[in-house]
C-alpha cells in the first residue's frame, strides 16, 4: 500500500499511520528512513534550507514515532527501526551541513 508522505507535515504523518493501520489492522514494523542530503559550506546554506533539513531528518522521525507508539502499545508488540546517515557520525571536508 504505497502512500506519499511529507514527514515534516505532522498531520499528514498521523493520517498515513491511521490509514495503514486501518488497511492492515495492525502495524508490525515501522522504519524511519526519511532524509536527504543538503550539501554546502555552512556560510552558503540558507536558514530555510537548513530548517527544512531539520524538519525532515529530526522532526520527521519524531512525528512518525509519536503516531505509531499508541498503536504498538495497544497491540502489545511491534518494532521501530531508526535509520540515520553516516553524516551524523563522520565529518566531510567542505560540507558544513
Secondary structure, DSSP 8 states (H G I E B T S, - for coil): ------TT-HHHHHHHHHHHHHHHS---EEEE-------S-TTTS-HHHHHHHHIIIIIHHHHHHHHHHHHHHHHT--EEEE---GGGTS-BTTB--
